[in-house]
Amino acid sequence: MKLGWRLACRAKALGDVNVHYFFEEMQKPKAQVDTSRIEVNSDIWKAKFLMDWKDLGGAADAAESLCRAATSASGKVITAISEEALKAILSAWEPGKPLTCAAISCCEEIIAIEQKESSVYGVACDIGTTTIACYLLDLATGDELGVSSGMNPQASFGSDVISRISRATDDPKALEAMTTAVRLRVSALIEEAARNAGIPPENIYDLLLVGNSCMHHLFFGLRPIYLSRKPFIPAVRDSKAHRARDLGIPVAPDARVRFLPLIASFVGSDMLALLYLIESSFDRKRRLVMDLGTNGEIGLVHDGKIFVTSTAAGPAFEGGRISCGMRATDGAIWGARFAGGDIEINVIGGSIPKGLCGSGLLDVVAALLRAGAIDGTGRILPRESVPYRAIASRIEGDGRERRVFLASGEEKRLCLTQNDVRELQLAKAAIRAASEILLERAGLKWQNVEECLLSGAFGSFLSPQSATAVGMMPTELEERTIPIGNGAGEGCKRILLGGKKTWDTVCRLRERIRHIPLEGYPEFEKRFFQYMPFKEE
């Protein structure tokens, strides 16, 4: 037993006692990711070399001579130099004199010339429907130097992918505005991460993006018309590499900007990055992999086969369309439980609550179900029907306006409304139904799943007990469910650092994946309505 700690169940109180608990101890456990297998082999590197005027002899032109010198200095083959890099060296090189400089190379091309001592950096960016997260990495060491995140500004055009696709398809100005907004937000988050790490943004030479198919199209300004109706396919699954200057991203002008390839339909590169993480860092098990957010993406890995699907779960899991909803940041109610005849809440950071995030919503509803304050249909019951006085005293209003008081926040009273409960019912029914269809198409049942991995901000805090209490998954999966944090972001980081070898591995992985579409699938609709109630009738 740890020194200074005792089992509470074995302790006997002899008088008044003060009980202390620590917020950190209450965090949901995360699966351990094997960091020893991370391969740092970026195909963007920096090599310092000396150019002497006499070295120009024997080459057809100065560009060829520069490539030879950089190849000799780096030990890697360099065959080309960009126009901007050539202009930079021509401006700095005085005739007849030697020049010491450093070449920043991408694959086999010199993309920039520097005359200062500095490292080269990259950014892995996960563009979610609701949240965007950026990770600043040292491309030589693999060290994570900073993280920044914020809301996706496209939310003002619609809280889910379906509404944004509709706006972008019907209104060219809305498409342009959404593209501009997301690029500006990504730019601001990159600058924030660089500023906090004390790194000039112009030393960032690689940017890898992941996101669902809609986020991909809106980032590049592609009208998502093929995603708006059957057969629901993306305009393109693979995107060419861009230069940062062409997209208005405030990093090195010739920095490479890529979007990881999409899988199919609405299942994007975020799920591909997540599956790469699972395949490269976890042992072999029959797994259900869920990236739960506004666009719920679900994967099934078993016996060397991979099945994927997606469903519009709505923004409830990320605090969207919830009366006092917010992201899982400081001040969010992230957990709750029914104890001592009342509901107890946990707040991220232990401060005064500001709102309710997705995992908190799930826990609150599960607690109220256990207390008998919400019935199987999802209706918040009147005070007189609730057996616990403390819970009953929290209930306010009548009918559809009925709500449950949770806490006094910084600016307003925080309540769970009847509409909030309905939003959760929609989300959990969509996930349960989609998961069962996926298992069925693979010839499996819930009991065949050895492990369920939950990814995303919602999954990081989700209580498996609450998930089974509301019927999002069956009880047999409760002890086999593990949150892993932002798996898509972690996978994106590894692909960024792994270079061409890892990129090729990911592309081969994609070819193994079988997409199961749910659109127009009668059984999905049947099961969706079956799982809307909290208890099957």
C-alpha positions in Angstrom: 0.0 0.0 0.0 1.3 3.5 -0.9 2.9 5.2 2.1 0.4 7.5 3.9 -2.7 6.0 2.2 -5.3 3.6 3.7 -8.3 1.9 2.4 -11.4 4.0 3.4 -13.5 0.9 3.7 -11.2 -0.3 6.5 -11.0 3.0 8.4 -13.2 3.6 11.4 -14.2 7.2 12.2 -13.9 7.9 15.9 -15.1 11.5 15.7 -15.5 14.4 13.3 -13.1 14.0 10.3 -12.2 16.0 7.3 -12.2 14.1 4.0 -10.0 15.3 1.2 -10.1 14.1 -2.4 -8.0 15.1 -5.4 -9.4 16.1 -8.7 -6.5 14.4 -10.6 -7.4 11.1 -8.9 -10.9 11.3 -10.4 -9.9 11.6 -14.0 -11.1 8.7 -16.2 -8.3 6.2 -16.9 -6.7 6.3 -20.4 -5.3 3.4 -22.3 -1.5 3.3 -22.3 -0.1 4.0 -25.8 3.2 2.4 -26.5 5.5 5.4 -27.1 8.5 3.2 -27.7 7.3 2.4 -31.2 7.1 6.0 -32.4 9.3 6.3 -35.4 10.8 9.8 -36.0 11.8 9.9 -39.6 10.4 13.1 -41.0 11.0 13.7 -44.7 11.6 17.4 -43.9 15.0 18.1 -42.6 17.7 20.8 -42.3 21.3 20.4 -43.4 24.0 23.1 -43.0 26.6 23.3 -45.8 29.3 25.6 -47.2 29.2 26.8 -50.8 32.4 28.0 -52.3 32.5 29.9 -55.6 34.8 27.3 -57.1 32.3 24.5 -56.4 30.1 25.9 -59.2 32.5 24.3 -61.7 31.4 21.1 -63.3 27.7 21.7 -62.9 25.3 22.7 -65.6 23.9 25.5 -63.4 24.0 26.9 -59.9 20.9 25.0 -58.9 22.5 21.7 -59.7 25.6 22.6 -57.7 23.5 23.6 -54.7 21.7 20.3 -54.8 25.0 18.4 -54.9 26.3 20.4 -51.9 23.1 19.8 -49.9 23.1 16.1 -50.8 26.8 15.7 -49.6 26.0 17.6 -46.3 22.8 15.7 -45.4 23.6 12.3 -46.8 20.1 12.3 -48.5 19.4 12.7 -52.1 18.3 16.2 -53.2 17.5 16.7 -56.8 15.6 20.0 -57.0 15.4 23.5 -55.5 12.3 25.6 -55.3 12.2 29.0 -57.1 11.9 30.8 -53.8 14.8 29.0 -52.2 16.9 29.7 -55.3 16.0 33.4 -55.1 17.0 33.5 -51.4 20.5 32.0 -52.1 21.1 34.3 -55.1 20.3 37.3 -52.9 22.6 36.2 -50.1 25.6 34.9 -52.1 28.2 37.5 -53.1 30.2 36.7 -56.2 33.6 35.1 -55.5 32.9 34.6 -51.8 32.0 31.4 -49.9 28.5 31.1 -48.3 27.5 29.1 -45.3 23.8 28.4 -45.1 21.3 25.7 -44.3 18.9 24.0 -46.7 15.4 23.0 -45.6 14.5 20.1 -47.7 11.2 18.3 -48.3 11.6 14.9 -49.7 14.2 15.5 -52.5 13.6 19.3 -53.0 15.2 22.3 -51.2 12.2 24.4 -50.2 14.0 27.1 -48.2 17.4 28.5 -47.4 18.3 29.9 -44.0 21.4 31.6 -42.6 20.5 31.2 -38.9 20.7 28.4 -36.4 17.2 27.0 -35.8 15.3 23.8 -35.7 12.5 22.8 -38.1 9.0 22.1 -36.7 5.7 20.7 -37.8 2.1 20.9 -36.8 -0.5 18.0 -36.6 -4.0 19.4 -36.7 -7.3 17.6 -36.0 -10.2 19.6 -37.5 -13.3 18.4 -35.8 -16.9 19.5 -36.5 -17.0 21.3 -33.2 -13.4 21.5 -32.0 -10.0 22.1 -33.7 -6.7 20.9 -32.0 -3.2 21.7 -33.1 0.0 20.0 -31.9 3.4 21.6 -32.4 6.2 19.1 -32.9 10.0 19.1 -33.3 10.6 17.3 -36.6 14.0 16.1 -35.6 13.3 14.8 -32.1 9.6 14.2 -32.1 9.1 16.3 -29.0 5.7 17.9 -28.5 6.3 21.5 -27.8 2.8 22.9 -27.5 -0.9 22.3 -27.9 -3.7 24.7 -28.7 -7.4 24.1 -29.3 -10.5 26.1 -30.0 -14.0 26.0 -31.4 -14.6 25.4 -35.1 -16.0 28.8 -36.2 -18.1 27.0 -38.9 -20.6 26.2 -36.1 -22.3 29.5 -36.8 -23.3 28.0 -40.2 -24.7 24.8 -38.6 -23.9 22.6 -35.6 -23.5 19.4 -37.6 -22.0 18.3 -41.0 -25.4 17.9 -42.7 -26.4 21.5 -42.1 -23.0 22.8 -43.2 -23.1 20.7 -46.3 -26.5 22.1 -47.2 -25.4 25.7 -46.7 -22.1 25.2 -48.6 -23.9 23.4 -51.5 -26.7 26.0 -51.9 -24.7 29.2 -51.2 -21.3 29.9 -52.7 -20.7 32.8 -50.4 -21.4 30.5 -47.3 -18.8 28.0 -48.7 -16.2 30.8 -49.1 -17.0 32.1 -45.6 -16.6 28.7 -44.0 -13.3 28.0 -45.8 -11.9 31.4 -44.8 -13.1 31.0 -41.2 -11.6 27.6 -40.6 -8.2 28.6 -42.2 -8.1 31.7 -40.0 -8.8 29.6 -36.9 -6.2 27.0 -37.8 -3.7 29.9 -38.4 -4.6 31.5 -35.1 -4.1 28.2 -33.2 -0.8 27.5 -34.8 0.4 31.0 -33.9 -0.8 30.5 -30.3 1.1 27.2 -30.0 4.2 28.7 -31.5 4.0 31.8 -29.3 3.6 29.7 -26.1 6.6 27.6 -27.1 8.8 30.6 -28.0 9.1 29.4 -31.6 8.9 31.7 -34.7 6.0 30.4 -36.9 8.2 30.8 -40.0 10.3 27.8 -38.7 7.2 25.6 -39.2 7.7 23.7 -42.4 5.1 20.8 -42.3 1.4 20.8 -41.6 -0.7 17.6 -41.6 -4.4 17.9 -41.2 -7.1 15.3 -40.4 -10.8 15.6 -40.3 -14.0 14.1 -41.6 -15.0 14.4 -45.3 -17.0 17.5 -44.8 -14.2 19.3 -42.9 -11.8 18.3 -45.7 -14.0 19.8 -48.4 -14.7 23.0 -46.5 -11.0 23.5 -45.7 -10.1 23.4 -49.4 -13.2 25.3 -50.6 -14.7 22.3 -52.4 -18.4 22.4 -52.9 -19.6 19.3 -51.0 -22.4 18.5 -53.5 -21.7 14.8 -53.8 -22.0 14.5 -50.0 -25.4 16.1 -50.0 -27.3 13.2 -51.6 -26.9 9.6 -52.7 -24.5 7.9 -53.2 -22.9 10.2 -50.6 -19.3 10.2 -51.9 -16.6 12.8 -51.5 -15.5 15.0 -54.4 -12.0 13.5 -54.0 -10.4 11.2 -51.4 -6.8 12.2 -51.9 -5.5 15.7 -51.9 -2.2 17.0 -53.3 0.3 18.7 -51.1 -0.1 22.5 -51.0 2.3 25.4 -50.1 1.3 27.4 -47.0 1.5 30.7 -48.9 -1.3 29.5 -51.3 -3.6 28.8 -48.3 -2.8 31.9 -46.3 -1.3 29.8 -43.4 1.2 32.0 -41.5 4.1 29.6 -41.3 7.1 29.2 -43.6 5.8 30.3 -47.1 7.0 27.1 -48.7 5.9 24.8 -45.8 4.1 21.7 -47.0 0.4 21.4 -46.2 -1.3 18.1 -46.6 -4.7 16.6 -45.6 -4.5 12.8 -44.8 -6.6 10.8 -47.4 -10.3 10.2 -46.7 -11.7 6.7 -46.3 -15.2 6.8 -47.9 -18.4 8.8 -47.7 -18.4 10.8 -44.4 -15.7 8.6 -42.8 -12.6 10.9 -43.1 -8.9 11.0 -42.4 -9.5 11.4 -38.6 -10.7 7.8 -38.5 -7.8 6.7 -40.7 -5.3 8.3 -38.3 -7.1 6.7 -35.3 -7.0 3.3 -37.0 -3.3 3.7 -37.8 -2.7 4.5 -34.1 -4.5 1.3 -33.1 -2.8 -0.9 -35.7 0.7 0.5 -34.8 0.5 0.8 -31.0 -1.9 -1.8 -29.6 -1.8 -5.5 -29.4 -4.1 -7.7 -31.5 -7.7 -7.9 -30.2 -11.2 -7.8 -31.6 -12.0 -4.1 -31.0 -14.7 -1.6 -31.5 -13.2 1.8 -32.0 -15.4 4.9 -31.5 -14.6 8.5 -32.3 -17.6 10.1 -30.7 -18.4 13.7 -31.6 -20.9 15.6 -33.8 -20.0 13.1 -36.5 -19.8 9.7 -34.9 -17.3 7.4 -36.6 -17.1 3.8 -35.6 -14.5 1.2 -36.6 -14.4 -2.6 -36.0 -11.0 -4.3 -36.1 -10.9 -8.1 -36.0 -8.9 -11.0 -37.6 -7.0 -8.6 -39.9 -10.2 -7.0 -41.2 -11.4 -3.5 -40.6 -15.0 -2.2 -41.0 -16.0 1.4 -40.6 -19.2 3.5 -40.7 -20.4 6.9 -39.6 -23.6 8.4 -38.3 -24.7 11.9 -37.5 -24.9 11.8 -33.7 -25.5 15.5 -33.3 -23.4 17.9 -31.2 -24.6 16.8 -27.8 -21.5 14.8 -27.1 -19.4 18.0 -27.4 -21.8 20.2 -25.5 -23.6 21.5 -28.6 -27.3 22.3 -28.6 -27.3 21.8 -24.8 -28.8 24.7 -22.8 -25.7 25.2 -20.7 -23.4 23.2 -22.9 -19.7 23.8 -23.3 -16.4 22.1 -24.3 -14.5 19.8 -21.9 -12.3 22.7 -20.5 -11.9 24.3 -17.1 -15.2 24.9 -15.5 -17.1 22.2 -17.3 -19.2 19.7 -15.3 -17.5 16.6 -16.6 -19.0 14.0 -14.2 -21.8 13.3 -11.8 -23.2 10.5 -9.7 -26.3 9.7 -7.6 -25.2 9.3 -4.0 -26.9 9.9 -0.6 -30.2 10.6 -2.2 -28.8 13.5 -4.2 -26.7 14.3 -7.3 -23.0 15.1 -6.9 -21.1 16.9 -9.7 -17.4 17.1 -10.6 -16.0 20.1 -12.4 -12.8 20.2 -14.5 -10.2 22.2 -12.5 -12.4 22.0 -9.4 -13.6 25.6 -10.0 -17.0 27.2 -10.1 -19.0 25.4 -12.8 -19.5 27.3 -16.1 -21.5 24.7 -18.0 -22.0 21.1 -18.9 -19.8 19.1 -21.4 -20.7 15.9 -23.1 -19.5 13.4 -20.5 -21.2 15.5 -17.8 -24.5 15.4 -19.7 -24.2 11.6 -19.9 -23.4 11.2 -16.2 -26.2 13.6 -15.1 -28.8 11.8 -17.1 -27.6 8.4 -15.9 -27.7 9.7 -12.3 -31.2 11.0 -12.7 -32.3 7.7 -14.3 -31.0 5.8 -11.2 -32.8 8.3 -8.9 -36.1 7.7 -10.7 -36.3 11.4 -11.8 -36.2 10.5 -15.5 -38.4 7.7 -16.8 -37.6 5.1 -19.6 -39.1 7.4 -22.3 -36.7 10.2 -21.3 -39.3 12.4 -19.6 -38.3 14.4 -16.6 -40.8 13.5 -13.9 -42.7 16.0 -11.7 -41.5 16.6 -8.2 -44.2 14.5 -6.6 -43.2 11.4 -8.6 -39.5 11.4 -7.5 -38.8 9.3 -4.4 -35.8 11.3 -3.2 -36.5 14.7 -1.6 -33.2 16.3 -2.5 -33.5 15.4 -6.1 -37.2 16.4 -6.2 -36.3 19.9 -4.9 -34.1 20.4 -7.9 -36.9 19.9 -10.4 -38.5 23.1 -11.8 -41.2 23.9 -14.3 -43.8 21.8 -16.0 -44.2 19.7 -19.1 -41.7 20.4 -21.8 -40.3 23.3 -19.8 -39.4 21.0 -16.9 -35.7 21.1 -15.9 -33.4 19.9 -13.2 -31.2 22.5 -11.3 -27.6 21.4 -11.2 -25.5 24.2 -9.7 -25.1 28.0 -9.6 -22.5 28.9 -12.3 -20.4 31.9 -12.7 -23.0 33.8 -14.7 -26.2 31.8 -14.5 -28.0 28.9 -12.9 -27.0 25.6 -14.6 -29.9 23.3 -15.4 -30.6 20.1 -17.4 -33.7 20.8 -19.6 -36.1 18.3 -21.2 -34.6 19.2 -24.6 -31.1 18.4 -23.3 -32.3 14.9 -22.5 -33.8 14.5 -26.0 -30.6 15.6 -27.6 -28.7 12.9 -25.7 -31.3 10.3 -26.7 -30.8 11.1 -30.3 -27.0 10.8 -30.0 -26.9 7.6 -28.0 -29.5 5.9 -30.2 -27.5 6.7 -33.4 -24.3 5.3 -31.9 -25.9 2.1 -30.6 -27.7 1.4 -33.9 -24.7 2.1 -36.0 -22.5 -0.1 -33.8 -24.9 -3.0 -34.1 -25.1 -2.7 -37.9 -21.3 -2.8 -38.1 -21.1 -5.8 -35.9 -23.8 -7.6 -37.8 -22.2 -7.0 -41.2 -19.0 -8.5 -39.7 -20.9 -11.5 -38.4 -20.3 -10.6 -34.8 -22.3 -9.8 -31.6 -21.6 -7.5 -28.7 -20.2 -10.4 -26.6 -17.6 -11.0 -29.3 -16.0 -7.6 -28.7 -12.9 -8.0 -26.5 -12.3 -4.2 -26.1 -14.0 -0.9 -26.9 -11.8 2.1 -27.4 -13.3 5.6 -27.0 -11.5 8.5 -28.7 -12.1 12.3 -28.7 -12.7 14.9 -26.0 -16.0 13.2 -25.1 -14.5 9.7 -24.9 -11.7 10.9 -22.7 -14.1 11.6 -19.8 -16.9 9.2 -20.6 -18.1 6.9 -17.9 -18.7 3.3 -19.3 -21.2 2.8 -16.4 -23.2 5.8 -17.5 -22.9 4.8 -21.2 -24.5 1.4 -20.4 -27.0 3.0 -18.0 -28.5 5.1 -20.8 -28.3 2.2 -23.3 -25.5 3.6 -25.6 -23.9 0.2 -25.3 -24.9 -3.1 -23.6 -23.8 -3.9 -20.0 -21.4 -6.7 -21.1 -19.1 -4.0 -22.6 -18.9 -1.9 -19.4 -15.7 -3.5 -18.1 -14.1 -3.6 -21.5 -14.4 0.0 -22.5 -11.3 2.2 -22.4 -11.0 6.0 -23.1 -7.8 6.9 -25.1 -8.0 10.7 -25.5 -7.7 12.2 -28.9 -6.7 9.2 -30.8 -7.1 10.9 -34.2 -4.7 13.7 -33.1 -2.2 11.2 -31.7 -2.3 9.2 -34.9 -1.9 12.4 -36.9 1.3 13.3 -34.9 2.8 9.9 -35.6 2.1 10.1 -39.3 3.6 13.6 -39.5 6.8 12.4 -37.8 7.1 9.1 -39.6 7.8 10.5 -43.1 7.2 8.8 -46.4 7.5 5.2 -45.0 4.7 5.8 -42.5 2.6 7.7 -45.1 2.8 4.7 -47.5 1.9 2.4 -44.6 -1.2 4.4 -43.9 -2.2 4.4 -47.6 -1.9 0.6 -47.6 -4.0 0.4 -44.4 -6.8 2.4 -46.1 -7.0 -0.2 -48.8 -7.9 -2.8 -46.2 -10.8 -0.9 -44.8 -14.3 -1.8 -45.8 -16.9 1.0 -45.5 -20.5 0.1 -44.5 -22.9 2.8 -45.5 -26.0 3.4 -43.4 -27.9 5.7 -45.7 -31.3 4.2 -46.6 -30.5 1.1 -44.5 -34.0 0.2 -43.1 -32.5 -1.8 -40.3 -30.6 1.2 -39.0 -33.7 3.3 -38.9 -35.6 0.5 -37.1 -32.8 0.2 -34.4 -32.4 3.9 -34.1 -36.0 4.3 -33.0 -35.7 1.1 -30.9 -32.9 2.7 -28.8 -34.3 6.1 -28.4 -35.9 5.2 -25.0 -33.5 4.6 -22.1 -35.2 1.3 -21.4 -36.7 -0.9 -24.1 -40.4 -1.3 -23.8 
